[in-house]
Amino acid sequence: MTLPLAVVGVSHKTAPVEVREQLAYGPADVAVALHALRSAGAVEEAVLLSTCNRTEVYLHPAQEGSTLHAIERLFSSRPHAVDGSLEPYLFEKHGEQAISHLFQVTAGLDAMVTGEAEIQGQVREAYQQAAILDAAPPLVGPVLNRLFQTALSVGGQVRSETSIGEGTASVASVAVELAGKIFGSLQGKRVLLLGAGMTGELIVDALSREGVQSIAVANRTYARAVSLARKHHGQAIPFDQIAEVLPTVDIVLSSTAAPHPVLTRAILRESFIEPRRHPLLIIDIAIPRDVDPSVGDEPEVFLYNVDDLRTIVDEHVQIRVGAVAEADQIVRAGCEEFGACYASLEVVPIIQSMRIMAEAYREAELERLFRGLGHLAEEDRARVEEFSRRLQNKLLHEPTARLRQGMAEGEGRSLIEAVCFLYGIGDSEDSRAGPKEEEGLPDTAEEGVQE
Amino acid sequence: MIHLSAFVFYLGALVPWIHLLVRGARRHTVFLASGLTGVAVALHAMALVDFWLTFSELPLGGLAPALSSLAFVGGLALVAMLLLREVARLALGLLPFVLVLQGAALALGIEPAPGDLDFQGAGFVLHVALAFLGLQGLAIASAAGILYLIQHHELKVKRLGRLFQFIPPLATLERVGGTGLSVGFVALSLALVLGWAWTVQNLGSLEIDDPKVIWAVMSWMVFLGIFAARRGRGRSEYRSALAAVIGFGIVIGTYLALRITAEGSGLFL
């Protein structure tokens, strides 16, 4: 069975940072992009995941066939998009490959840093963001809903059951290690955080644990800077006063959503009345980049962007390689589980109809029974009711489980038809509501089923 | 023979250090490297004591014994660094220096000085020991400086491989270099004062064209130059590391030049 799912996008494996930064979507851009895809008739359901390492659209296509060109058109409409075709940088996966890709991404197996934990939160955010968008029908329907729920579950399982998350191989911990290689102990060091990116905050948290002395926070929205500063026991500064703070800090973390560099060589030189005596580490994790690359040419400045971190990450990845095979097994099991779940999606309405029908029979039969047994005490009536409920559940359990199993094993269509025929489901709208008093009720449950 | 054994152990200690550099941190390799270094220094000490007992003369007079003694002070510095986990890997910078000195001493033949030494006694020994300590301080600063420059370069070109992983943090190297310079400068200054005092007391005056005096004063001025570099505007840490490396090169170069050209150099150092 080919699942009607696809993923199209760019990642750190297919496109350099210069391309990825052009395709970075902020929260507001995501909504516009998803609505545009829906309006173009390209998708039934869609989720857009945009992180510093990837921009990917997970979708339930409206029609069979490639969705590459629809996504390419979407990406090409970005301001400052790269010259020429994006096609060489795009990848496209369908069906089980697309599912496996999402699970690997969520589990951190496709990350720049294998086992990276932040991606799980980013996938959850992308999913939730698409789910709450005002669209009819919703952009996250039963297919993507189930897909992302399973992906998050698989991601959590991989992290808890394997050693994929052990060692210092997240962007945050790598940044801390880098700082350690320059400053030794981080006790007493001062940090300037530019922007309110999630990864930037994670790095600040990690640096705080290592004992940095003070954290200054600058954000375009001053209130957000104040909020962040309070959270990290730091000091908020207006964004236009960065240059005044720069000479006093040892580490700069930049993760703004600015479309242009916020820290240039000119600003840096202007800020240093005297040449720097000590090193300055700048970690630019923003996409597009916040720090002009020429800043790294300053003598005592060590500038690293997300791609630069790849080298140090590779070392750590080796440590986690041993856990990858184990994690892959969990991902494969997750894919199978999703396949089964997807198949079962089709039988959910059938099972619901079976249960509604059985419940209606049970209630009707009980009512008829109690009408002739008026002398029964309340306690006895409750026991009879409980007995009928248990009996009904036991009778329905086996067929329901076998129906789901059969769907997962690819016997879907014939089973659904058989069940619908046997239970009379779909004969009329009324069949889902169960028997009606005025139509007369069968004398036994078996007769009811036959009817 | 014991000198040769010490050399072999120093050489043996270099192998696990290189292995650590190439293959990454392994606890047992660190133990092996530290153990071999420790054994080498212990053997070296035994060799120098043996020389003293055999020839009734401290191994400070002739060139080869003096080089071996200088290497021994380097070995002691190595052991001190190995005890401080943070800077243990600096050993890789200092070990080759010790090996070269000891190798040169062995090549020249560790024999007693051809003539009687002008100075003997506790004061002379203290003077030479302090001078050696001063040079070792500079050697440590130079080794730290080399590693600082390499690490700085690796960070700049963003090549964060094994070498980057192996070398201690810049701040640590800067601190070790600074400590080596401070201790070395104080020791060398005391050695100069002590040497001047003993010379005046025993010979009546100090000859300023004496190769020993020229070299000692030159070395002292090199220290001053490095300190000046550390205090300059901007990039002080980088300049300090560079100055320590160049300064140590000047000291060694001056010694070799004087050794080759100066008269009566058989007793020099």
Interface residues (C-beta under 8 A of the other chain):
Chain A: L178 G180 K181 I182 F183 G184 S185 E274 P275 R276 R277 H278 P279 G296 P299 E300 F302 Y304 D308 T311 I312 E315
Chain B: E86 Q151 L155 K156 K158 R159 L160 G161 F164 Q165 P168 P169 L170 A171 T172 R175 R233 G234 R235 S236 E237 Y238
